[in-house]
């Protein structure tokens, strides 16, 4: 059975077509600059990567172009072979705690939640509607980034704010990256050979979050109402004293939009290093003795260690710590710096085992009280699995 995983951005469309349940990738690609001119796309099929420039005025044209590539590369002989299309949706609010088949009510709720994810949910709706037009016979599903975190207890998702903010405005912790946390926690349980586990999953990329997972269910996560909470990230500040915002607005006359831009796009590693939001550039700066990059790395690692320690205590111990996503999978030095800070918990790094990128493996020593692993994430595959389960 063929299942298409889709991640629609406001001007992009990322896709991956699987033969399921074999989980074989048939074609994958990314269409960029949709609706803003000079659009192009890259696809990977039969081991070959192809780039083409084509004017894509909207997402429906992007899906139609995808259809042409599927047919031209003999991936399908009929669109009816694609039985399901799974769509990544960032914000599911407290409406959705699992993947669902999309109907008018689901689509309406996704649109209603756009105020909580203004950059993402409207784009997802656009992608869903376009896919429905181009693939009318496929079952369409919504896979929510927030769904995995809906198992958090109330004491972990509520803020100590006026309760009307929660009841009327839906202000609470929702988290993000749930599809990735779900994927790596399920894989970690497979590796450990049991389901009764306590895991700390570290999705560390340009955007980053950490989750505490007990027996396959999330009990806490670092991101909050929005993806800005928690860890220091590439350009996001993470946790700060909320009173900083009105103080800076009063002193500078900055608007709410300017403040929002500053804490989301001008902060994090970019602000502290004064150089780049890219972890690789920070590592290069550290190697050359750049004091700002050294400081940025220390702050970055400190926040991650704080959350790991917090969740270790909250769960009453931990069976495994999992590193995933761009930095978690590839940044050898960052993993080393994090685990070297956790010696008080009896966690010890195997330096030789850690010297890899994007490879699933154990990186802690035999005498470490907690097993530490690299587990490459695959959100597209998780979307396909969830969609297959519903079909």
C-alpha positions as CSV (number, residue, x, y, z in Angstrom):
1,X,0.0,0.0,0.0
2,X,1.3,3.4,-0.9
3,X,1.2,6.2,1.7
4,X,2.3,9.8,1.1
5,X,3.7,11.8,4.0
6,X,3.3,15.6,3.5
7,X,4.6,18.6,5.4
8,X,3.2,21.8,3.9
9,X,4.7,25.2,4.8
10,X,3.4,28.6,3.7
11,X,5.6,28.5,0.6
12,X,7.0,24.9,0.6
13,X,5.9,21.3,0.3
14,X,8.0,18.4,1.6
15,X,6.9,14.9,0.7
16,X,7.9,11.3,0.9
17,X,6.0,8.4,-0.6
18,X,6.3,5.0,1.1
19,X,5.4,1.4,0.2
20,X,3.8,0.2,3.4
21,X,4.1,-1.8,5.6
22,X,7.5,-2.5,4.1
23,X,8.5,1.2,4.8
24,X,10.3,1.5,1.5
25,X,10.8,5.0,0.3
26,X,9.7,5.3,-3.4
27,X,10.2,9.0,-3.9
28,X,10.9,12.1,-1.8
29,X,11.3,15.7,-2.4
30,X,10.9,19.4,-1.4
31,X,9.2,22.1,-3.4
32,X,10.2,25.6,-2.4
33,X,9.1,29.3,-3.0
34,X,5.6,28.3,-3.8
35,X,3.5,31.4,-4.7
36,X,6.4,33.8,-4.3
37,X,8.2,33.5,-7.6
38,X,11.4,31.7,-8.8
39,X,10.0,28.4,-7.4
40,X,11.9,25.1,-7.8
41,X,11.9,21.6,-6.4
42,X,14.3,18.7,-5.8
43,X,13.3,15.1,-5.9
44,X,15.1,11.9,-5.1
45,X,14.0,8.8,-6.9
46,X,15.8,5.6,-7.8
47,X,18.9,6.8,-6.0
48,X,19.1,9.9,-8.2
49,X,18.6,13.5,-7.0
50,X,17.0,15.9,-9.5
51,X,16.5,19.6,-9.3
52,X,14.0,21.5,-11.6
53,X,12.8,25.1,-11.8
54,X,9.1,25.5,-12.4
55,X,6.6,28.2,-11.6
56,X,4.4,27.0,-8.7
57,X,1.7,29.6,-8.0
58,X,0.0,27.6,-5.2
59,X,0.0,24.3,-3.4
60,X,-2.5,22.7,-5.8
61,X,0.0,23.3,-8.6
62,X,2.7,21.8,-6.4
63,X,0.6,18.6,-5.9
64,X,-0.1,18.5,-9.6
65,X,3.6,18.7,-10.3
66,X,4.2,15.9,-7.8
67,X,1.7,13.8,-9.7
68,X,3.5,14.4,-13.0
69,X,6.8,13.3,-11.4
70,X,5.1,10.2,-9.9
71,X,3.9,9.2,-13.4
72,X,7.0,10.2,-15.3
73,X,9.2,8.2,-13.0
74,X,6.8,5.2,-13.1
75,X,6.3,5.3,-9.3
76,X,2.5,4.9,-9.8
77,X,0.4,4.0,-12.8
78,X,-2.7,5.4,-11.2
79,X,-3.3,7.9,-8.4
80,X,-5.7,5.4,-6.9
81,X,-2.6,3.4,-5.8
82,X,-2.0,6.1,-3.2
83,X,-4.4,5.0,-0.5
84,X,-3.5,7.5,2.2
85,X,-2.0,10.9,2.7
86,X,-0.7,11.9,6.1
87,X,-0.4,15.7,6.8
88,X,1.9,17.1,9.5
89,X,-0.1,19.7,11.5
90,X,1.8,21.6,14.2
91,X,-1.0,22.6,16.5
92,X,-3.8,20.3,17.6
93,X,-4.6,22.1,20.8
94,X,-6.4,19.9,23.3
95,X,-8.8,18.7,20.6
96,X,-6.5,16.0,19.3
97,X,-4.5,13.4,21.3
98,X,-3.8,11.2,18.3
99,X,-3.7,11.1,14.5
100,X,-7.2,11.4,12.9
101,X,-8.9,11.0,9.5
102,X,-9.6,14.5,8.2
103,X,-13.3,15.5,7.8
104,X,-14.9,18.9,7.7
105,X,-15.0,19.1,11.5
106,X,-11.3,18.3,11.8
107,X,-10.4,20.8,9.2
108,X,-12.5,23.5,11.0
109,X,-10.7,22.8,14.3
110,X,-7.3,23.0,12.6
111,X,-8.3,26.4,11.2
112,X,-9.7,27.5,14.6
113,X,-6.3,26.7,16.2
114,X,-4.4,28.9,13.7
115,X,-4.1,31.7,16.4
116,X,-1.8,29.3,18.4
117,X,0.3,28.5,15.3
118,X,-0.2,31.3,12.8
119,X,2.8,30.4,10.7
120,X,2.0,26.7,10.5
121,X,-1.7,25.7,10.8
122,X,-2.9,27.9,7.9
123,X,-0.2,26.4,5.7
124,X,-1.3,22.9,6.7
125,X,-4.9,23.7,5.8
126,X,-3.8,25.0,2.4
127,X,-1.9,21.7,1.8
128,X,-4.8,19.5,3.0
129,X,-7.3,21.2,0.7
130,X,-4.9,21.0,-2.3
131,X,-4.3,17.3,-1.6
132,X,-8.0,16.6,-1.4
133,X,-8.5,18.2,-4.8
134,X,-5.7,16.4,-6.5
135,X,-6.1,13.0,-4.7
136,X,-9.8,12.8,-4.1
137,X,-9.9,9.1,-3.5
138,X,-7.1,8.9,-0.9
139,X,-7.8,8.9,2.9
140,X,-6.4,12.1,4.3
141,X,-5.1,12.1,7.9
142,X,-3.8,14.8,10.3
143,X,-0.7,14.0,12.4
144,X,-0.3,16.6,15.1
145,X,3.0,17.7,16.6
146,X,1.2,18.4,19.9
147,X,-0.8,15.1,20.1
148,X,2.0,13.0,21.8
149,X,2.2,15.5,24.6
150,X,-1.6,15.4,25.4
151,X,-0.9,12.7,28.0
152,X,0.9,15.2,30.3
153,X,-0.8,15.6,33.7
154,X,-2.5,18.9,34.5
155,X,0.2,19.9,37.0
156,X,2.7,19.8,34.1
157,X,0.7,21.5,31.3
158,X,-1.0,24.4,33.3
159,X,0.7,27.7,33.9
160,X,0.3,29.5,37.3
161,X,-1.8,32.2,35.6
162,X,-5.4,33.4,35.9
163,X,-7.5,30.3,35.2
164,X,-9.6,32.3,32.7
165,X,-6.6,32.5,30.5
166,X,-6.7,28.7,30.2
167,X,-10.4,28.2,30.0
168,X,-11.1,31.1,27.7
169,X,-7.9,31.6,25.8
170,X,-6.5,28.0,25.8
171,X,-3.2,29.2,27.3
172,X,-1.3,26.1,28.5
173,X,1.7,24.0,27.6
174,X,1.2,22.1,24.3
175,X,4.8,21.2,23.4
176,X,6.0,20.4,19.8
177,X,8.1,17.9,17.9
178,X,5.7,15.2,19.3
179,X,5.9,13.1,16.1
180,X,9.7,12.9,16.6
181,X,9.6,12.2,20.3
182,X,7.0,9.5,19.6
183,X,9.2,7.9,16.9
184,X,12.4,7.8,18.9
185,X,10.7,6.7,22.2
186,X,9.0,3.8,20.3
187,X,12.4,2.8,18.7
188,X,14.1,3.1,22.1
189,X,11.6,0.7,23.7
190,X,12.3,-1.7,20.8
191,X,16.1,-1.5,21.5
192,X,15.5,-2.1,25.2
193,X,13.1,-4.9,24.5
194,X,10.4,-3.6,26.9
195,X,7.6,-1.1,27.2
196,X,7.8,-0.3,30.9
197,X,10.5,2.4,30.5
198,X,11.5,5.8,31.6
199,X,13.1,7.8,28.8
200,X,14.4,11.3,28.2
201,X,14.2,12.1,24.5
202,X,16.2,15.0,23.3
203,X,15.2,16.4,19.9
204,X,18.0,18.9,19.5
205,X,18.1,20.9,16.2
206,X,17.8,24.5,15.3
207,X,14.5,24.2,17.1
208,X,14.9,21.9,20.2
209,X,12.8,20.2,22.9
210,X,13.2,17.6,25.5
211,X,10.5,15.2,26.7
212,X,10.0,12.9,29.7
213,X,8.4,9.6,28.5
214,X,7.1,7.0,30.9
215,X,5.8,3.6,29.5
216,X,5.5,5.2,26.0
217,X,3.5,8.2,27.2
218,X,4.8,11.8,27.5
219,X,4.5,13.2,31.0
220,X,6.4,16.5,30.5
221,X,8.1,18.5,27.7
222,X,10.2,21.6,27.5
223,X,8.3,23.6,24.9
224,X,5.2,25.5,26.0
225,X,2.3,27.4,24.5
226,X,4.6,28.0,21.6
227,X,7.9,26.5,20.4
228,X,9.8,29.4,22.1
229,X,9.8,27.9,25.6
230,X,12.4,25.7,27.1
231,X,15.8,25.3,25.6
232,X,18.0,27.9,24.0
233,X,17.8,27.3,20.2
234,X,19.3,28.6,17.0
235,X,17.4,31.9,17.1
236,X,14.9,31.4,19.9
237,X,15.6,32.5,23.5
238,X,13.9,29.7,25.3
239,X,12.8,30.2,29.0
240,X,13.1,33.8,30.1
241,X,11.7,36.0,32.9
242,X,8.4,37.2,31.3
243,X,8.8,40.7,32.8
244,X,11.7,41.3,30.5
245,X,9.2,41.9,27.7
246,X,7.2,44.8,29.1
247,X,10.5,46.3,30.5
248,X,12.2,46.3,27.1
249,X,9.0,47.6,25.4
250,X,8.8,50.5,27.8
251,X,12.5,51.4,27.5
252,X,12.7,51.0,23.7
253,X,9.2,51.6,22.4
254,X,9.4,48.3,20.6
255,X,6.0,46.9,19.4
256,X,4.7,43.4,20.2
257,X,5.6,42.2,16.7
258,X,9.1,43.6,17.0
259,X,9.5,41.8,20.4
260,X,8.1,38.6,19.0
261,X,10.6,38.8,16.1
262,X,13.5,39.5,18.5
263,X,12.8,36.5,20.8
264,X,12.1,34.1,18.0
265,X,14.5,35.2,15.2
266,X,17.2,37.3,16.8
267,X,18.0,35.4,20.0
268,X,19.4,32.0,21.0
269,X,22.8,30.9,19.7
270,X,22.7,33.7,17.1
271,X,22.5,36.4,19.8
272,X,25.1,35.0,22.2
273,X,27.6,33.9,19.6
274,X,27.1,37.2,17.6
275,X,28.0,35.0,14.7
276,X,25.5,32.3,13.6
277,X,22.5,30.2,14.6
278,X,24.1,27.1,13.1
279,X,25.7,24.7,15.6
280,X,28.5,23.9,13.1
281,X,29.6,27.5,12.9
282,X,29.6,27.6,16.7
283,X,31.8,24.6,16.9
284,X,34.2,26.2,14.3
285,X,34.2,29.3,16.4
286,X,35.0,27.4,19.6
287,X,37.9,25.7,17.7
288,X,39.3,29.1,16.8
289,X,39.0,30.4,20.4
290,X,36.0,32.7,19.8
291,X,34.9,33.6,23.3
292,X,31.3,34.4,22.2
293,X,30.9,31.0,20.6
294,X,32.4,29.4,23.8
295,X,29.9,31.2,25.9
296,X,27.0,30.3,23.6
297,X,27.9,26.6,23.8
298,X,28.1,26.7,27.6
299,X,24.7,28.3,27.9
300,X,23.2,26.0,25.3
301,X,24.6,22.9,27.1
302,X,23.6,24.2,30.5
303,X,19.9,24.5,29.6
304,X,19.8,21.0,28.1
305,X,21.5,19.5,31.2
306,X,19.0,21.4,33.4
307,X,16.1,19.8,31.7
308,X,17.6,16.3,31.6
309,X,18.3,16.5,35.4
310,X,14.8,17.9,36.0
311,X,13.1,15.0,34.2
312,X,15.4,12.5,35.8
313,X,14.2,13.6,39.2
314,X,10.6,13.9,38.1
315,X,10.5,10.3,36.8
316,X,12.4,8.9,39.7
317,X,15.3,7.8,37.5
318,X,15.7,7.0,33.8
319,X,16.4,3.9,31.7
320,X,17.8,5.8,28.6
321,X,18.6,9.3,27.3
322,X,18.0,9.6,23.5
323,X,19.7,12.1,21.2
324,X,18.0,12.9,17.9
325,X,17.5,15.6,15.2
326,X,20.2,17.6,13.5
327,X,22.4,18.5,16.4
328,X,21.5,15.5,18.6
329,X,22.4,13.1,15.8
330,X,25.5,14.9,14.3
331,X,27.1,17.2,16.9
332,X,29.7,15.0,18.5
333,X,31.1,17.7,20.7
334,X,27.7,18.9,21.9
335,X,26.7,15.4,23.0
336,X,30.0,15.0,24.8
337,X,29.6,18.3,26.6
338,X,26.1,17.4,27.7
339,X,26.9,13.9,29.0
340,X,30.1,15.1,30.7
341,X,27.9,17.4,32.8
342,X,25.8,14.5,34.0
343,X,28.5,12.6,35.9
344,X,26.7,13.3,39.2
345,X,23.9,11.0,38.0
346,X,26.3,8.2,37.2
347,X,26.2,8.9,33.5
348,X,29.4,8.3,31.6
349,X,30.3,8.8,27.9
350,X,32.1,6.4,25.7
351,X,34.2,8.8,23.7
352,X,35.0,6.4,20.9
353,X,31.4,5.3,20.5
354,X,30.3,8.9,20.5
355,X,32.5,9.7,17.5
356,X,29.8,9.2,14.9
357,X,27.1,11.2,13.1
358,X,23.5,10.1,12.3
359,X,24.1,6.5,13.3
360,X,22.0,4.6,15.8
361,X,24.2,3.4,18.6
362,X,24.9,3.3,22.3
363,X,27.3,6.0,23.4
364,X,27.5,5.5,27.1
365,X,29.9,3.2,28.9
366,X,29.0,-0.2,30.3
367,X,29.2,1.1,33.9
368,X,26.9,4.1,33.1
369,X,23.8,4.0,35.3
370,X,21.7,5.3,32.3
371,X,22.1,4.1,28.8
372,X,22.6,6.9,26.3
373,X,21.8,6.5,22.6
374,X,21.8,8.2,19.3
375,X,18.5,7.4,17.5
376,X,18.0,9.1,14.1
377,X,14.5,10.4,13.9
378,X,12.1,9.9,11.0
379,X,9.0,12.0,11.3
380,X,7.8,11.3,7.8
381,X,7.9,7.5,8.5
382,X,5.9,8.1,11.8
383,X,3.3,10.0,9.8
384,X,3.1,7.1,7.3
385,X,2.8,4.5,10.1
386,X,0.0,6.5,11.8
387,X,-1.8,6.9,8.5
388,X,-1.5,3.2,7.7
389,X,-2.9,2.3,11.1
390,X,-6.0,4.3,10.5
391,X,-6.5,2.9,7.0
